[in-house]
Each structure stands twice: as C-alpha cells, then as structure tokens.
C-alpha cells in the first residue's frame, strides 16, 4: 500500500467482496509496535496479523449506475474515504476521494 500510494484495498474471497483494509486499519494494528517491543518482536507480531483480523467487514457500497454527486454525498455523510462499487456481492471497482476530486477538476 505504501509503495503504490494506495489507501484502501478491497478484500475479495472467490470474487465476492468480504471486507476492505484501509491505512487506518493498518495503523491500528501497527500499535503493537508502539507497545515497547523490540524491533524483532514487533516484526514477528505484525507478520502474525491476518487481513481478516483487521479488515472492515461492515461495508458501505455503491452500485455502478449511481451518479458521482450521490457517491460524494455518501462518503461525506459516512466519513469514509472510498466506496467499493458492486453488482450484487461482486466487486467491479472502487471509487475514492481522489477519483471524485479528479473528476471535479477535469469537468
């Protein structure tokens, strides 16, 4: 996520959206490193944390035919940085704050 400057990653199981991991989720799980453990112990602990343990499971999603204004309204109202775009329970995309800002800037 750091190298790709990605802040949100959908978690998919056999094509079905089951969660999302955000930078915030990772920061919370990284608190383990702030508890005073040594570097080696911290690395071992972090390696033992599984995505399913830190991902957000209660998802707010959007359909692909919803307009950009409604997507932005939902993100502001729910205080979230992205919306997975789904058809049924299948992930077909993700819209982020950056996507909306880019759209506004270009249109």
Secondary structure, DSSP 4 states (H G I P E B T S, - for coil): -TTTT--EEEEEETTEEEEEEEHHHHHHHGGGGGGS--HHHHHHHHHH--HHHHSB-S--EE-TTS-HHHHHHHHHHHT-SEEEEEETTEEEEEEEHHHHHHHHHH-
